[in-house]
Amino acid sequence: MTTADAAQSTPPASAAPGDTVSVAEAAQRLEVHEKTLRRWIRTGRIPADLVDGPYGPQYHVPVSALSSAQQVLDVVKVERPTDPRTLALAVAQAVHHEHETLRAQLCQDLADFKAEVLAALSAQSLTRQTVVDEPPATELVPPKQERQRRWWWPFSRAT
């Protein structure tokens, strides 16, 4: 880092209350992307003035707002690297919990189904016993009708 970079990365100590910087310079000082800083300006997190520039209106951020924003960023910024093993363990635990829940539900459903089947079978066996105890009803079975044989049909003799 050169001395020029160091001077740009921190606001000057003798900044006058009316000093402002462009969005690009403010984003560089805060170490955020320009789009992030513009979003913060739109939402009101950082005050900015819309000033006429050579290419149209441009935002200019007060240096005092940069110092307070930098203090907030230093407090809020927390770096937590993602550990793949911890993530895998958390996913495995969640999957195991869901698996055990589904397995318990399936076992309960199976037990309920078995109870229903046993109840149906016992009810069916009771009705069969009462039917067997009754005398069989005589049913009228029609006599077997013989088909009319046709002399031109080759299989008419084999019945």
C-alpha positions in Angstrom: 0.0 0.0 0.0 1.4 3.4 -1.0 1.1 6.6 1.0 -1.4 7.9 -1.5 -3.6 4.8 -0.9 -3.3 5.2 2.8 -4.3 8.8 2.6 -7.4 7.9 0.5 -8.4 4.9 2.7 -8.9 7.1 5.8 -10.7 10.4 5.9 -8.5 13.4 6.6 -8.5 14.6 10.2 -8.9 18.2 9.2 -12.1 17.7 7.1 -14.3 20.7 7.1 -18.0 20.1 7.7 -18.9 20.9 4.1 -16.3 18.4 2.5 -17.8 15.7 0.3 -16.5 12.9 -1.8 -17.8 11.1 -4.8 -19.6 7.7 -4.6 -16.6 5.9 -6.1 -14.2 7.4 -3.5 -16.6 6.8 -0.7 -17.1 3.2 -1.7 -13.3 2.7 -1.8 -12.9 4.3 1.7 -15.6 2.1 3.2 -14.3 -1.0 1.3 -17.7 -1.8 -0.2 -18.9 -1.9 -3.8 -20.3 1.2 -5.4 -23.7 -0.5 -5.9 -23.8 -1.3 -2.2 -23.1 2.3 -1.3 -25.7 3.6 -3.8 -28.3 1.2 -2.3 -27.4 2.5 1.2 -27.9 6.1 -0.1 -31.3 5.1 -1.6 -32.5 3.5 1.7 -31.2 6.4 3.8 -28.4 4.6 5.7 -25.9 7.1 4.5 -26.8 10.7 3.7 -25.8 12.1 0.3 -26.4 15.2 -1.7 -27.3 15.1 -5.4 -25.1 17.7 -7.1 -24.8 18.6 -10.8 -21.6 17.1 -12.3 -20.0 17.2 -15.7 -22.1 14.2 -16.9 -25.3 15.0 -15.0 -26.5 14.7 -11.4 -24.1 12.8 -9.1 -24.2 11.8 -5.5 -21.6 13.3 -3.1 -21.3 11.8 0.4 -20.2 14.0 3.3 -16.9 12.9 4.9 -18.5 13.0 8.4 -21.0 10.4 7.2 -18.2 8.2 6.0 -16.5 8.2 9.4 -19.7 7.3 11.2 -20.5 4.6 8.6 -17.0 3.2 9.0 -17.5 2.9 12.7 -20.8 1.1 12.2 -19.1 -1.3 9.6 -16.3 -2.0 12.0 -18.7 -3.0 14.8 -21.1 -5.0 12.5 -18.6 -6.7 10.3 -18.2 -10.3 11.4 -16.2 -12.8 9.4 -17.4 -16.3 9.7 -15.9 -18.7 7.3 -18.1 -21.5 6.3 -16.7 -24.8 7.5 -17.8 -27.6 5.1 -17.6 -30.2 7.8 -19.9 -28.3 10.2 -22.3 -27.7 7.4 -22.3 -31.4 6.4 -22.9 -32.3 10.1 -25.8 -30.0 10.4 -27.4 -31.3 7.1 -26.8 -34.9 8.3 -28.5 -34.2 11.6 -31.5 -32.6 10.0 -31.8 -35.5 7.5 -31.5 -38.1 10.3 -34.1 -36.3 12.4 -36.5 -36.2 9.4 -35.8 -39.9 8.7 -36.5 -40.9 12.3 -39.8 -38.9 12.3 -40.9 -40.5 9.0 -39.9 -44.0 10.2 -41.9 -43.6 13.5 -44.9 -42.4 11.5 -44.6 -45.3 9.1 -44.3 -47.8 11.9 -47.5 -46.3 13.5 -49.3 -46.5 10.2 -48.2 -50.1 9.7 -49.4 -51.0 13.2 -52.8 -49.4 12.5 -53.1 -51.2 9.2 -52.3 -54.5 10.9 -55.0 -53.9 13.5 -57.5 -53.1 10.8 -56.7 -56.2 8.8 -56.9 -58.4 11.8 -60.2 -56.9 12.8 -61.5 -57.4 9.2 -60.3 -61.0 9.2 -61.9 -61.9 12.5 -65.2 -60.3 11.4 -65.0 -62.2 8.2 -64.3 -65.5 9.9 -67.3 -64.9 12.3 -69.6 -64.4 9.3 -68.3 -67.5 7.6 -69.0 -69.6 10.7 -72.6 -68.4 10.8 -73.0 -69.0 7.0 -71.6 -72.6 7.4 -73.9 -73.3 10.3 -77.0 -72.5 8.1 -78.3 -75.1 5.7 -77.2 -74.4 2.1 -79.8 -72.8 -0.1 -80.8 -74.7 -3.2 -79.9 -72.8 -6.2 -81.4 -73.2 -9.6 -78.6 -74.0 -11.9 -79.6 -73.9 -15.5 -78.8 -77.1 -17.5 -75.8 -77.0 -19.7 -76.9 -76.0 -23.1 -75.3 -77.7 -26.0 -74.0 -75.7 -28.8 -75.5 -76.2 -32.2 -72.9 -77.8 -34.4 -72.3 -76.6 -37.8 -71.0 -79.0 -40.4 -68.6 -76.4 -42.0 -66.8 -75.6 -38.7 -63.7 -77.8 -38.4 -63.7 -78.0 -34.6 -67.4 -78.8 -34.3 -66.7 -82.5 -33.4 -64.3 -81.7 -30.6 -66.2 -80.3 -27.7 
